[in-house]
Amino acid sequence: MMAQETMIDSRPQGGAFRPSPGDPRGATLAETHAPSERGDRTGDRSDDSGRSSERAAERRVLVIEDEPDIRDLLSYNLQSGGFQVKTADTGTRGLALFETFGPDVILLDLMLPDVPGTEVCRRIRARTSGAQPAIIILTAKGEEIDRVVGFEVGADDYVVKPFSVRELLLRVNAVLRGRSAIAGASAQTRQSGTGTTASTATGEPTRKKYTVGPLRVDVDGHYVFVKQNEIHVSAIEMRLLVYLISHRGRVRSREDLLEDVWGYKPGVSTRTVDTHVKRLRDKLGPAGGLIETVRGTGYRLADSYPVLVEGEG
């Protein structure tokens, strides 16, 4: 039997995790994964970490997974870390909880019994109102083409089963740290009531912003506006948009975009770029035409407007 710290599918049936006899990591694993006799679940735990747990409890994770052992294990570990957690065993229930729960992160299994995980991801990314969560795909499929498909429908990360629970929680925390930084910067903008943050007066760096015609992009705040209307974009859509803006007027091949925006190795054949460009254009509405297709080559941001930059240098 594999150790729990390494593989997710080592949890004994009908109970909590217990390290294998003789496992030198047993004490550490038991502290992390075994149920506490004090009942330290979300809502009734007494945690010496205090403010850290309180901050984590404000963050929401939705687990959409049809395997009950994995679903319960992830839920328990996330709740033990102070997160608010909701779970669903089907894509339909997951989509319903997405609307009502408002998660910051979604852990999404691809092999669901009703709606495929790729379709769940696609529907979430197609929504233009409300904030977009980070989506981490969980799947037993580890081939490169499967990962590509996951990214094509809008996933932010991809984890292959069996996986380390601790590694997955680290990825969730990394995503949420980024969202916390964005939230703090956004609050400063609202308080200042101007296009320049209040932090400027205290000597802190001005946030980076781009204005291209009707399009305004607040990079550090993760905001996109078209004619003063906010457009909600995912993390990968923001990276794609900023990359095109920074190369305005220059054609970028699909290979360039895959390597520089997605981090793919050269030679990967996929329609990830086309899929994301189409989705981004649709979201941008009247500003979508700024992203031009160069037939047989790739894409570029039109040079019909100058790029006005704030917060650089």
N, C-alpha and C positions, 0 to 999 in steps of 0.2 A: 504493500500500500504506500502510495506516495505521501510525503509530508505535506501538511496543510499549507505551510508557508509557500510551497512551491506550486502545488496544483490545487485547483478549486474543487475537483471532484473527489476529494478524499474524506469528505465529511461522513461520519458513521450515520447509518439510518436511524431515525427516531431520536436523535440527540444532538448535542452540541459537539463541536470539535474537541477531540482529545489527542494530544501528540502521541506518536508511535512510541512503544517502550524503547528506552535507550536513546531516544532522539535528543541530542545535546541542545537542541533549540527549544525543547519542550516547555521550559518555564516561560520563555519569552512568548511562545505561541499561545500558551494557555492564558497569559495575561491579555493578549490581544484578542483572542477569538472565543475563549470559553465564557459561558454566562457567569456573571458575578453573583455571589451569594447575597450581595446587597441590592440586586435588582437594578443594575445601572443601564436601563434602557432610556430612550428619549422620553422626557417628561417626568421620570421618577429617579433619575440617576443623581448621585451625589459625587461630583467630580472635582478633584483638587485643582484642575486646570482652570476653573472659574471662567474668566472672561473669554478665554479661547473657545471653550465649549459653547458659551452663549453666542459668540459670533458664528460658530459653525451651525448652530441650531437654526439660524435665520436662512440657511441655504437649503435648497430643496433638490432632491434627486428622485427621479422616477425610474423604476426598474421595470422593463417590459421583457419578461422571460417566462417561457412556458414550463420549464423544468423546476418543480417545486423546491428541490434541494438547493439548487443554485440560487433561485429567487430568495428563499429564506435566508441563506447564508449571506448573500449580499446585503439584504435588508438589515440583518442583525449587525453586521460589521459597520455599516453606514450609520445606523442608529447609535451604536456604541461610540462612534466618533462624534456624535452630537448633531448629525444631520436629520432634517425632516425627510422622511421617506414614504413614498407610496409605491405599491406594486400592482402589476397587471399581468395576467397569464395569457392574454390574447392581444392582437393588434387593435381590435375594436375598443376594448376596454382601455388600452393604453392611450389611444387618441382621445377618448372621452376624458381621461384624467389629465392629459396634457392641457385641455381647455380649462378645466376647473382648478387644477393644482398649481399651474404656473411654474414648472420646474426650471431650475438653472442648468441642470444636466440631465440627460436621458441616457440610461444604459439599455441598449436595444439589441435584443436577439434577432438574428435574421430569419431563423427557422421557426416561425410562429404557426399555430394550427389554422388560423383563418386568413388574416391579411399578412402577406410577406413583410418582413422587416424593412426591405427596400421601399415598399410602397408606403409604409408608415412614415419613414424618413422623408420620402418625397412629398407627402401631404403636409407634413410639418413645415418643410422648407418653402412650400408654395404659399403659406399663409403670410400675408403682407402686413397684418395688424398685430400689434403686441411684440414683445421682445422675443428673440430667437434663442432657444437653449443650445448649449453644446450637446452634440450627439456622439456617444462612443458606442460603436457597434461591437457586439459580442457574438462570436460564431465559431463553429467547429471547422469552417472552411478556411484553409490557410493559404490557398493558391493566390498568386499575384493577381490574377484576373478577378477573383472574388473581392480582394481589397480594392481594386480599381472600381468595381461596380459600386461598392460602398461609398467611396469618395465621390463617384459620379452623381449619386442621389443626394449628396450634401452632408455626409458624415464628417466629423472633425477628427476622429481617431478610430482605430480598429484594433481589437484585441482578440487573439485566437485562443479558443479553449483547447486543452486545459490551461489555465493561467494562474498566476500568483495573485491572491487577493490583495496583498500589500501593494504590489505594483499597480493594480487597478485603482486602489484608493489613492495612491500617489498621483496618478493621472487625473483623477477627479479633483483632488486638491489643487493641482497645478492649474486646471481650467478655472476653478473657483477663485484662486488668487488673482488671476487676470481679471475676472469679473468684478472683484472687490475694488481693484485699482480703477477700473472704468467707472464704477458706481461713485467712488470718492471724487473723481474728477468731474463727473456729471453734476454732482451736488454743488460743487464750487461754481460751475457755470450757471446753474439756476439761481444761486444766491447773488452772483454778480449782476445778473440781468443784462449782460452785454456779450458781445462776441469775444471779448477778452476775459480771461478768468481772473477771479479776485486774487489768485495767487501771485499775479504779476506784481501787485503792489508790495508783496512781501519779499520780492527778490527771487522767487522761484521761477523756473523756466516757463515761458508761454507755451501752451499746448499747440501741437502741430495741426494746422488746418489747411485744406486746399479749397479753392473756389474756381470752378470752371463753368462759366456761363450760368445756367440755372442750377448747377450742381454744387453743393457745398459738403465737404467731407471733414469731419472732426476725427482725426485719426486716433488721438489719445483717448477721447471720450467715446469712441466707437459709435459715432452718430453720422447719419447720412441724411441730407435734406435736398429735396427738389422743389424749388419755388416755395420755400418755407415749410413744406410738408415733410414730416419725418418719414423716412423709409427704413424699415427694419431689415438688416442684412446679417447673414451668418459670418463667422470669423473668416472662413475661406473666401467668401464673397468680398469682404472688406480687403483682404490681402490682394485679391485679383484686381479690384478697383484701384487701390493705391498703386499697385505695380504699373497698371496702364497709364495712370495719371503721371507717374514719375518718368514714363517713357513717351509722353505725348508726341504725336506726330510720327512716331517710329513704329514700323511693323514689328510685331513680336510673333514668332512662329509658335505653333502649338507645342513644339518640342521645348522652346525657350520657356513657355509658360508652365509646362509640366515640371521642368527642372527647377525653375526659380520660385514658383508659387507653391507647387505641391511637393517639391522635393523628390520627384521621381527620377530614377536613373535613366540616362539616354537610351533610346530604342524601344521604350514602352509604347505600344499602340493602343489608344483608348479615345473615347469621345468625351472624356471628363471635361475638357476645356469647352467644347461646344455646348455641352449640357449646362455648365455653370454660366457661360456667357449669355445664353438664351434666358436663363432664369433671372440673371442680373438685369438684363435689358428690360424684361417684363416688369420687374420691381421698380426700375427707375422711370418708367412711363415716358413722359415727354423728353427726358434727358437720356433715354436709352439709345437714341440715335448717335450719341457721342461715341459709342463703341462701334467702330466700323469693321466690317469683314473685308479682308483682302483675299479674294478668291484664290485658292490653291496655296496660300501662304500662312495666314493667321489673322491676327487682329491688331488694331491700333486705336488709340484715343484720338479723335479728330482734333486738328489744330485750328479749328474755326474760332476758338476762344483762347485767350491767354490763361495760363495757370497762375493764380494769385496764391502766394504761400505765406502763411503766418507761422511763427514759432520756430523757424529754422535759423541756424547760424548764431 
